[in-house]
Amino acid sequence: MLEVFVALWHSLPLVLQVGFKIAAILFPLLGMVAYYTFAERKVIGYMQLRVGPNRVGPRGWLQPIADAVKLMFKEIIIPTNAERQLFLIAPVLALAPALAAWAVVPFTDTLVLADIDASLLFVLALTSLGVYGVIIAGWASNSKYAFLGAMRSAAQIVAYEIAMGFALVGVLMAGGSLNLGEIIRAQEGTVLSWFWLPLFPLFLVYLISGFAETNRSPFDVAEGESEIVAGFHVEYSGIAFGIFFVAEYANMVLIAALTVILFFGGWLSPLQGITGLEGSLLAQPSFGWLASKMLFFMFFFLWSRATFPRYRYDQIMRLGWKVFIPITIVWIGVEAVMSYMDIGPWA
């Protein structure tokens, strides 16, 4: 039976094969994003001693589907003085990079859609593109609130993109490759071989910059409800608003996946290298380990939203420019010294 399936697969045109692979990544990802919104409402509800959504379906499990259907059937209202074409293109520009970046994410040692050598560079370039959707949405809406939100978001993303880039330079130096799969293989060994330990300051900078990049609490000044209504997507409704919503959560899932891949050994098992567990199933690298580590960091995004108050805008800018960028530059210098003296991953 398996041989028949393999033969059928190889007989398909290359375009169809790639299409099926994209669908196999895209549909589970969109399902995860939908239920991530549900998880957020539930988790924050329990943290605030509430129940959260519990009406649609058993224990509220159908709530994301109900929300999606509602947004699909709502009218997209375009403001009278808005730039129509740009207004409609902006949500797509926000979502497309968040989905396209998954093309180079390795799920296991062999399971990756496009195993390119410069995959780290590809991810960095695509995550930088998301800001254009935000800027265009704010400008095309022809609303002062939306434009303020867009300008805040652009300045914030530019500030933290630099720190994030420097953190990735540190990972590149430790892994010796721009290929995400090779970076994971460079972390083989015990938990102490993973890059979170020798690159701990860069890991913290990358994770916190991930919060700022995705406009999540406590860095959500771009859509600060108490100050500028809803920020850059204040004029959006219906499915266009829904796409912005999906883009935000897809970016959060992507940041969680990249944090795991770059600093926590990706698909590698934390039990690897422990005496007596070498042949154990739990010590084997698998997609399950990648998924469980991702879920922890996805939970961390929700936890922080329920815990921390929003930063003031000038504090965000100061943290990005005056704290994170100097820390990353200094640690890259420290890495160079460690590499020269054969300490850490370079030993």
C-alpha positions in Angstrom: 0.0 0.0 0.0 2.8 2.4 1.0 4.7 1.6 -2.2 1.6 2.4 -4.3 1.3 5.8 -2.5 5.0 6.6 -3.0 4.8 5.7 -6.7 1.6 7.8 -7.1 3.3 10.7 -5.4 6.4 10.6 -7.7 4.2 10.4 -10.7 2.6 13.8 -9.9 3.9 17.0 -11.6 6.4 19.0 -9.5 3.9 21.9 -9.2 1.3 19.7 -7.7 3.8 18.1 -5.3 4.8 21.6 -4.1 1.2 22.7 -3.8 0.3 19.7 -1.6 3.4 20.4 0.6 2.3 24.0 1.0 -1.2 23.0 1.9 0.2 20.4 4.4 2.0 23.3 6.2 -0.6 26.1 5.7 -3.9 24.4 6.8 -2.5 23.1 10.2 -0.9 26.5 10.7 -4.1 28.4 10.1 -5.9 25.9 12.4 -3.3 26.5 15.1 -3.6 30.3 14.7 -7.4 30.1 15.1 -7.2 28.0 18.2 -4.4 30.2 19.5 -6.9 33.1 19.8 -9.2 30.7 21.7 -6.3 29.6 24.0 -5.4 33.3 24.7 -8.9 34.1 25.8 -9.1 30.9 28.0 -5.7 31.3 29.5 -6.1 35.0 30.4 -9.6 34.2 31.6 -8.3 31.6 34.1 -5.5 34.0 35.2 -8.1 36.6 36.0 -10.4 34.1 37.7 -12.9 34.0 34.8 -14.0 31.1 32.6 -13.4 32.7 29.2 -15.5 31.7 26.1 -17.7 28.8 27.0 -20.9 29.1 25.0 -20.3 28.0 21.4 -19.8 24.3 21.2 -18.7 22.0 24.2 -16.7 24.2 26.6 -16.5 26.9 23.9 -14.3 24.9 21.5 -16.2 26.1 18.4 -15.7 29.8 19.3 -12.8 30.4 16.8 -14.9 28.9 14.0 -17.9 31.1 15.0 -15.6 34.2 15.0 -14.2 33.4 11.6 -17.6 32.8 10.0 -18.9 36.0 11.5 -16.0 38.1 10.1 -16.3 36.4 6.7 -20.0 37.5 6.3 -19.5 41.0 7.6 -19.3 43.9 5.2 -15.9 45.4 4.5 -16.6 49.1 4.9 -14.1 51.3 3.0 -13.9 54.9 4.3 -15.0 57.6 1.8 -11.5 59.3 1.5 -9.4 56.1 1.8 -7.0 54.9 -0.9 -9.2 51.9 -2.0 -6.5 49.7 -3.6 -3.9 50.2 -0.9 -6.6 49.8 1.8 -7.4 46.3 0.5 -3.8 45.3 -0.3 -2.5 46.1 3.2 -3.9 43.1 5.1 -2.5 40.7 2.5 0.9 42.4 2.8 0.8 41.9 6.6 -0.2 38.2 6.4 1.8 36.9 3.4 5.4 37.3 4.9 4.2 35.5 8.2 3.1 32.5 6.1 5.8 32.5 3.5 8.6 32.3 6.2 7.4 28.8 7.0 8.8 27.5 3.7 12.3 27.2 5.2 11.4 26.1 8.8 12.7 22.6 9.4 10.1 20.4 11.3 12.4 17.4 11.5 15.8 16.4 10.2 14.3 15.7 6.8 10.9 17.4 6.8 11.4 20.9 5.3 9.7 22.5 2.3 12.7 24.4 1.0 16.1 23.5 2.5 18.0 26.5 1.2 21.5 27.5 2.5 20.5 31.1 3.4 17.2 30.2 5.2 18.1 32.4 8.2 18.5 35.4 5.9 15.3 34.5 4.1 13.4 34.5 7.5 14.9 37.8 8.5 14.0 39.5 5.2 10.4 38.2 5.3 9.8 39.2 8.9 11.0 42.7 8.0 8.4 43.0 5.2 5.4 42.8 7.6 5.8 46.4 8.6 4.8 47.6 5.1 1.3 46.2 5.6 1.0 48.1 8.8 2.3 51.4 7.3 0.1 51.1 4.2 -3.0 50.3 6.3 -2.4 53.4 8.5 -1.8 55.7 5.5 -4.5 54.3 3.2 -7.2 54.6 5.9 -7.0 58.4 5.9 -7.5 58.5 9.6 -5.4 60.3 12.2 -5.7 57.5 14.7 -4.7 54.8 12.2 -1.8 56.9 10.9 -0.5 57.5 14.5 -0.7 53.7 15.1 1.2 53.0 11.9 4.0 55.5 12.6 4.4 54.1 16.1 4.5 50.5 14.8 7.0 51.4 12.0 9.4 53.1 14.5 9.1 50.3 17.0 9.7 47.5 14.4 12.7 49.2 12.9 14.3 49.7 16.4 13.8 46.1 17.4 14.6 44.6 13.9 18.2 45.8 14.3 18.6 44.2 17.7 17.0 41.0 16.4 19.4 41.0 13.4 22.4 41.3 15.7 21.1 38.4 17.8 20.8 36.3 14.7 24.4 37.2 13.8 25.4 35.7 17.2 23.5 32.5 16.3 25.2 32.4 12.9 28.6 32.7 14.5 27.8 29.8 16.9 26.2 27.6 14.3 28.6 28.3 11.5 25.8 28.3 8.9 22.8 30.3 7.6 20.8 27.1 7.2 18.3 26.5 10.0 18.7 22.7 9.8 22.5 23.1 10.2 22.0 25.5 13.2 19.9 22.8 14.9 22.5 20.1 14.1 25.2 22.3 15.6 23.4 22.1 19.0 23.5 18.3 19.2 24.5 16.9 22.6 22.9 17.6 26.0 20.6 20.5 27.0 23.8 22.4 27.9 24.9 22.2 24.2 21.9 24.2 23.0 22.7 27.9 22.2 20.5 29.4 25.0 23.4 29.0 27.4 26.4 30.5 25.6 24.2 33.1 23.9 21.9 33.8 26.8 21.9 37.6 26.5 21.1 37.2 22.7 18.3 34.8 23.5 16.7 37.3 25.9 17.1 40.1 23.4 15.6 38.0 20.6 12.6 36.9 22.6 11.8 40.4 23.9 12.3 41.8 20.4 9.9 39.2 19.2 7.2 40.6 21.5 8.0 44.1 20.1 8.0 42.9 16.5 4.6 41.3 16.8 3.2 44.4 18.7 2.3 42.2 21.7 1.8 43.3 25.3 3.7 45.0 26.9 4.8 46.5 23.6 1.4 47.0 22.0 1.5 50.8 21.8 0.7 50.6 18.0 -2.8 49.5 18.9 -3.0 51.0 22.4 -6.8 50.8 22.9 -6.7 53.3 25.7 -4.8 55.9 23.7 -5.5 55.6 19.9 -8.7 53.5 19.7 -7.4 50.4 17.9 -4.3 51.7 16.1 -3.5 51.1 12.5 -6.6 48.8 11.8 -9.2 51.0 13.4 -11.0 51.6 10.1 -11.0 47.9 9.1 -14.0 45.6 9.4 -15.0 42.1 8.2 -12.5 39.7 6.7 -9.9 42.5 6.2 -9.8 43.0 9.9 -9.7 39.3 10.4 -6.6 39.0 8.2 -4.7 41.5 10.3 -5.7 39.4 13.4 -4.5 36.2 11.8 -1.2 37.9 10.7 -0.5 38.9 14.3 -1.0 35.4 15.7 0.8 33.8 12.8 3.8 36.0 13.6 3.7 35.0 17.2 3.7 31.3 16.3 6.6 32.0 13.9 8.7 33.8 16.6 8.0 30.9 19.0 9.2 28.4 16.3 12.4 30.4 15.5 13.2 30.9 19.2 13.1 27.1 19.6 15.1 26.4 16.4 17.8 29.0 17.1 18.3 28.6 20.8 16.6 25.4 22.1 17.7 22.7 19.7 14.6 22.6 17.5 13.6 18.9 17.1 16.4 17.7 19.4 15.3 15.9 22.7 16.3 17.5 26.0 17.0 13.9 27.3 19.6 13.4 24.6 23.1 12.7 26.0 21.8 11.6 29.4 23.5 8.3 30.5 21.1 5.4 30.6 18.6 7.0 28.2 20.5 6.7 25.0 18.2 4.1 23.4 15.0 5.5 24.9 12.3 6.7 22.5 12.1 10.0 24.5 15.8 10.7 23.8 15.2 10.5 20.0 14.9 13.8 18.0 11.3 14.2 16.7 8.7 16.8 15.7 7.0 16.3 19.0 9.9 18.0 20.9 9.8 20.9 18.4 6.0 21.3 18.9 6.2 21.0 22.8 8.9 23.7 23.0 6.9 25.9 20.6 3.8 25.5 22.8 5.8 26.7 25.9 6.9 29.9 24.1 3.4 30.4 22.7 2.1 30.2 26.2 4.7 32.7 27.3 3.2 35.3 24.9 -0.1 34.9 26.6 1.3 34.9 30.1 3.1 38.2 29.5 -0.1 39.8 28.3 -1.9 38.9 31.4 1.0 40.0 33.7 2.7 43.2 32.4 1.3 46.7 31.9 1.9 48.5 28.6 5.2 50.3 28.2 5.2 54.1 27.6 6.3 54.8 24.0 9.5 56.6 24.9 10.5 53.7 27.2 10.1 51.3 24.3 12.3 53.3 22.0 15.0 53.7 24.7 15.0 50.0 25.4 15.4 49.2 21.7 18.1 51.7 20.8 20.0 52.3 24.0 19.9 48.9 25.7 19.3 46.0 23.3 21.5 47.1 20.4 24.6 47.8 22.7 24.0 44.5 24.5 24.0 42.5 21.2 27.1 44.3 19.9 29.0 43.6 23.1 28.0 40.0 23.2 29.0 39.4 19.5 32.5 40.7 20.7 32.4 38.3 23.6 31.5 35.5 21.2 34.5 36.4 19.0 36.8 36.1 22.1 35.1 32.8 23.1 35.6 31.4 19.6 39.3 32.4 19.6 39.8 30.7 23.0 37.8 27.6 22.1 35.2 28.1 24.9 31.5 27.0 24.6 30.1 25.6 21.3 33.5 26.3 19.7 35.5 24.0 22.0 
